[in-house]
């Protein structure tokens, strides 16, 4: 947790009057290019959060592609980027801001999803957490913040290049490598097989086929531990849910997605933004049963078949299946009530026209 004046090497966020944000790293003698001139880092270093700095005018030549000036010949607006005099508020970025602005090798999870992973996955201070799929390090940062210095995070990443990106982003955020974070490279099953059984309180899987990783996840998680899986498509979600149920090792999966929409409130003009963050992924959450005990399941109604593909049935069987799934006929009593209500409404219309 950084406090006090800004120092060289840390990330800061510049926000203008239109709420446009730029996140950059402070460097002695450095500058940040904006749409309205340059922000000189020396004007920021040594200042406190919440100050306002003004951009300075840059040399117009700096805005033109030096190697291929012809590419900017028909872009007169680029010259305006040299003009300074634009004000920016300076703050340290929130974790959500840092995650959205950091260099990435893989698509990151949005803050709305990472927040739900921490909440629904019940990741708290002191927990031992196993994560698979480091990506660019976004989820790792949130899990480290949630489990705190008393907890431990072990991350397994299949691709070495993504592991390198994740390590760099996390180390930049903390100003060094966290002591309670272990980053391992390799496929999940092989690496997890080397970890002690029942040694993790929480497991987070962000991968293409989490249903194929349930055996090792179940081995390393403690009884009562929470498994949280992030998948993006309905077919992944359905296949994972069925695999969790079929194993008998996991409780009934809880499945949800989160949609995000911002609002604008200016005087009497209060309305939602025209754009929103819709579907990004599904969160599937389940808990581990103790050894020797099978998860309880809801009894399915014998009359309902929700698994057989209707295309595999004969015409007679298909017709019978459709009849079972049809809505129940309306009762005579209900029908009489509906007709009375409609007659009364029609009479009210006729009386109004007569007047």
C-alpha positions in Angstrom: 0.0 0.0 0.0 1.6 3.2 -1.2 1.0 6.5 0.6 2.6 10.0 0.6 4.2 11.8 -2.3 4.5 10.2 -5.8 7.9 8.6 -6.4 9.7 7.6 -9.6 8.8 4.1 -10.8 5.2 3.9 -9.5 2.1 3.9 -11.7 -0.2 6.9 -11.7 -3.5 7.8 -13.3 -4.2 11.0 -15.1 -7.9 12.0 -15.5 -9.1 15.0 -17.5 -12.4 16.9 -17.2 -14.1 14.5 -19.6 -13.2 11.5 -17.4 -10.7 10.2 -19.9 -8.0 8.2 -18.1 -4.4 7.5 -18.8 -2.3 5.2 -16.6 1.5 5.5 -16.9 4.7 4.9 -14.9 6.6 7.8 -13.6 10.1 8.2 -14.8 12.6 11.0 -13.9 12.7 13.3 -16.9 9.9 11.4 -18.6 6.6 12.5 -20.1 3.2 11.1 -21.0 1.7 11.7 -24.4 -1.9 12.8 -24.3 -4.4 14.2 -26.9 -3.6 17.6 -25.5 0.2 17.9 -25.2 2.6 16.3 -22.8 2.5 15.7 -19.0 5.9 16.1 -17.6 6.7 13.5 -14.9 9.0 15.8 -13.1 5.9 18.0 -12.4 4.3 15.0 -10.7 7.1 13.3 -8.8 7.1 14.6 -5.2 3.5 15.8 -5.3 0.6 14.2 -3.4 -2.5 12.5 -4.8 -5.3 14.7 -5.8 -3.2 17.5 -7.4 -3.9 18.9 -10.8 -1.2 19.2 -13.5 -1.3 21.0 -16.8 0.1 19.6 -20.0 2.7 21.5 -21.9 3.0 22.1 -25.6 5.2 19.6 -27.4 7.2 20.0 -30.7 4.8 19.3 -33.5 7.4 17.2 -35.2 7.1 14.7 -32.4 3.5 14.0 -33.5 4.5 12.9 -37.0 5.7 9.5 -37.9 9.4 10.2 -38.5 10.0 7.0 -40.5 6.9 7.4 -42.7 5.8 11.1 -42.6 3.5 10.4 -45.6 1.2 8.4 -43.4 0.3 11.5 -41.4 0.0 13.8 -44.4 -3.8 13.6 -44.4 -4.2 13.6 -40.6 -4.2 17.3 -39.6 -5.8 16.5 -36.2 -2.5 14.9 -35.1 -1.0 18.3 -34.8 -3.4 19.3 -32.1 -1.9 16.7 -29.9 1.1 19.0 -29.5 -1.0 21.8 -28.0 -0.8 21.9 -24.2 -2.8 23.7 -21.5 -5.1 20.8 -20.6 -5.6 19.9 -17.0 -5.4 16.5 -15.5 -6.1 15.2 -11.9 -3.4 12.8 -10.7 -4.2 9.8 -8.5 -2.8 6.4 -7.8 -4.8 3.9 -9.9 -7.3 1.6 -8.3 -6.7 -2.1 -8.7 -9.5 -2.2 -11.3 -7.9 0.7 -13.2 -4.5 -1.0 -13.1 -5.9 -4.3 -14.4 -7.7 -2.6 -17.3 -4.6 -0.6 -18.4 -1.8 -3.1 -17.8 0.0 -4.8 -20.7 -1.7 -8.1 -21.5 -0.8 -11.3 -23.3 -4.2 -12.9 -22.9 -7.7 -11.5 -22.5 -8.2 -10.4 -18.9 -11.2 -11.0 -16.7 -13.3 -7.8 -16.2 -13.5 -6.3 -12.7 -17.2 -7.3 -12.5 -16.2 -11.0 -12.9 -13.1 -10.9 -10.7 -15.1 -9.3 -7.9 -17.7 -12.1 -8.1 -14.9 -14.7 -8.0 -13.7 -13.3 -4.8 -17.2 -12.9 -3.3 -18.8 -16.1 -4.5 -15.6 -18.1 -4.2 -15.3 -16.8 -0.6 -11.6 -16.0 -0.9 -10.7 -14.4 2.5 -7.6 -13.4 4.4 -5.5 -16.4 5.4 -6.8 -18.8 2.7 -4.6 -21.0 0.7 -5.7 -20.6 -2.9 -4.8 -22.6 -6.1 -5.3 -20.8 -9.4 -5.0 -22.3 -12.8 -4.7 -20.0 -15.8 -2.7 -16.9 -14.9 -3.3 -15.1 -18.2 -2.0 -11.6 -17.8 -2.2 -11.7 -14.0 -5.5 -9.8 -13.4 -7.1 -12.6 -11.4 -3.9 -13.3 -9.5 -3.8 -9.7 -8.3 -7.3 -9.9 -6.9 -6.7 -13.2 -5.3 -3.5 -11.9 -3.6 -5.4 -8.9 -2.3 -8.2 -11.1 -1.0 -6.1 -13.7 0.8 -3.6 -11.1 2.2 -0.2 -11.6 3.6 -1.4 -14.4 5.9 -2.7 -16.4 2.9 -0.9 -18.1 0.0 -1.6 -18.1 -3.7 -0.2 -20.8 -6.0 -0.8 -20.2 -9.7 -0.3 -22.8 -12.5 0.1 -21.4 -16.1 0.5 -23.6 -19.1 2.3 -21.2 -21.4 5.7 -19.8 -20.2 5.2 -16.6 -22.2 1.9 -15.8 -20.4 3.5 -16.7 -17.0 6.2 -14.1 -17.8 3.6 -11.4 -18.5 1.6 -12.3 -15.4 4.7 -12.2 -13.2 5.8 -8.8 -14.6 2.3 -7.2 -14.1 2.0 -8.5 -10.5 5.6 -7.5 -9.7 5.0 -4.0 -11.1 1.9 -3.5 -9.1 3.5 -4.5 -5.8 7.0 -3.1 -6.5 8.5 -6.5 -6.2 7.5 -10.2 -6.2 5.0 -11.1 -3.4 6.4 -13.5 -0.9 3.1 -15.4 -0.7 2.8 -16.0 -4.4 4.2 -19.1 -6.2 3.9 -19.2 -10.0 4.4 -22.6 -11.6 4.6 -23.4 -15.3 3.1 -26.6 -16.9 -0.2 -28.3 -17.5 -2.6 -28.4 -14.5 -2.8 -32.1 -13.9 1.0 -32.7 -14.0 1.8 -29.8 -11.7 -1.2 -30.3 -9.4 -0.1 -34.0 -8.9 3.1 -32.7 -7.2 1.1 -30.7 -4.6 0.0 -32.1 -1.3 -3.5 -33.5 -1.1 -6.1 -31.4 0.7 -3.7 -28.5 1.0 -5.9 -25.7 -0.5 -9.0 -24.0 0.8 -10.1 -22.5 -2.5 -9.5 -23.5 -6.2 -10.0 -21.1 -9.1 -10.0 -22.5 -12.7 -9.9 -20.2 -15.7 -9.3 -22.6 -18.6 -10.8 -24.1 -21.7 -11.8 -27.5 -20.2 -12.2 -27.4 -16.5 -14.4 -30.5 -16.5 -11.2 -32.5 -17.3 -9.4 -31.1 -14.3 -11.9 -32.0 -11.6 -10.0 -35.1 -10.4 -6.8 -33.2 -9.5 -8.8 -30.2 -8.2 -10.7 -32.6 -5.9 -7.5 -34.2 -4.7 -5.8 -31.0 -3.6 -8.8 -29.1 -2.2 -9.8 -29.6 1.5 -13.3 -30.9 2.4 -15.7 -27.9 2.2 -13.4 -26.0 0.0 -14.9 -23.8 -2.8 -14.2 -24.5 -6.5 -14.9 -21.5 -8.8 -14.6 -21.9 -12.6 -14.8 -19.2 -15.2 -16.0 -20.3 -18.7 -17.2 -18.2 -21.6 -19.7 -20.3 -23.6 -22.9 -22.1 -22.8 -21.6 -25.4 -24.0 -18.6 -25.2 -21.6 -20.9 -24.2 -18.8 -23.3 -27.1 -19.4 -20.6 -29.6 -19.8 -18.9 -28.5 -16.6 -22.1 -28.6 -14.6 -22.9 -32.1 -15.8 -19.4 -33.3 -14.9 -19.6 -31.8 -11.4 -22.9 -33.6 -10.9 -21.7 -36.9 -12.3 -18.6 -37.0 -10.1 -20.5 -37.1 -6.9 -17.6 -35.3 -5.3 -19.0 -31.8 -5.7 -22.2 -30.1 -4.5 -24.9 -28.8 -6.9 -23.2 -26.1 -9.0 -24.3 -22.5 -8.7 -24.2 -20.8 -12.1 -24.4 -17.1 -12.9 -23.3 -14.3 -15.0 -23.0 -10.5 -14.3 -24.0 -7.7 -16.6 -22.7 -4.2 -16.0 -24.2 -0.9 -17.1 -23.1 2.6 -16.1 -25.4 5.6 -15.6 -25.1 9.3 -16.2 -26.6 11.8 -13.8 -26.4 15.4 -14.8 -29.2 17.5 -13.4 -32.5 16.2 -14.7 -30.7 14.2 -17.4 -30.5 10.9 -15.6 -30.1 7.9 -17.9 -28.1 4.7 -18.5 -25.1 4.8 -20.8 -25.7 3.8 -24.4 -23.1 1.1 -24.0 -22.8 -1.6 -21.4 -20.6 -4.6 -20.6 -22.9 -7.6 -21.3 -21.9 -11.2 -21.3 -18.3 -11.9 -20.7 -18.4 -15.3 -19.0 -20.2 -17.7 -16.6 -19.1 -18.4 -13.0 -19.7 -22.0 -11.9 -19.3 -22.5 -8.1 -19.3 -25.7 -6.2 -18.0 -27.1 -2.9 -16.0 -30.3 -2.2 -17.5 -33.1 -0.2 -15.6 -35.1 2.4 -14.1 -38.4 1.4 -16.6 -41.2 1.6 -19.7 -38.9 1.2 -21.6 -38.3 -2.0 -23.1 -34.9 -2.8 -26.9 -34.7 -2.3 -28.9 -34.2 -5.4 -32.4 -33.0 -6.1 -34.7 -35.8 -7.2 -35.8 -35.3 -10.8 -39.5 -35.8 -11.7 -39.9 -39.2 -13.3 -42.2 -37.8 -15.9 -39.7 -35.3 -17.2 -36.8 -36.4 -19.4 -34.3 -33.6 -19.8 -31.4 -35.6 -21.2 -32.6 -37.6 -24.2 -32.1 -35.9 -27.6 -35.5 -35.7 -29.3 -33.9 -36.3 -32.7 -33.0 -39.8 -31.6 -36.6 -40.7 -30.9 -39.1 -42.3 -33.2 -42.0 -40.2 -34.3 -44.3 -41.8 -31.8 -41.9 -41.3 -28.9 -41.2 -37.7 -30.0 -44.9 -36.9 -30.0 -45.3 -38.4 -26.5 -42.3 -36.4 -25.3 -43.7 -33.1 -26.6 -47.0 -33.9 -24.9 -45.2 -34.3 -21.6 -43.5 -31.0 -21.9 -46.5 -29.0 -23.0 -48.2 -26.6 -20.6 -51.1 -28.0 -18.5 -54.6 -27.3 -19.8 -56.3 -24.3 -18.1 -59.0 -25.4 -15.6 -62.6 -24.6 -16.3 -62.8 -22.4 -13.2 -59.7 -20.4 -14.3 -61.1 -20.1 -17.8 -64.5 -18.7 -16.5 -62.7 -16.2 -14.4 -60.5 -15.0 -17.3 -63.6 -14.6 -19.5 -65.5 -12.7 -16.8 -62.6 -10.3 -16.5 -62.3 -9.8 -20.2 -66.1 -9.2 -20.5 -65.9 -6.6 -17.8 -63.1 -4.8 -19.6 -64.9 -4.9 -22.9 -68.0 -3.4 -21.3 -65.9 -0.7 -19.8 -64.6 0.2 -23.2 -68.2 0.2 -24.7 -69.5 2.4 -21.8 -66.7 4.9 -22.4 -67.4 5.1 -26.2 -71.1 5.6 -25.4 -70.4 8.6 -23.3 
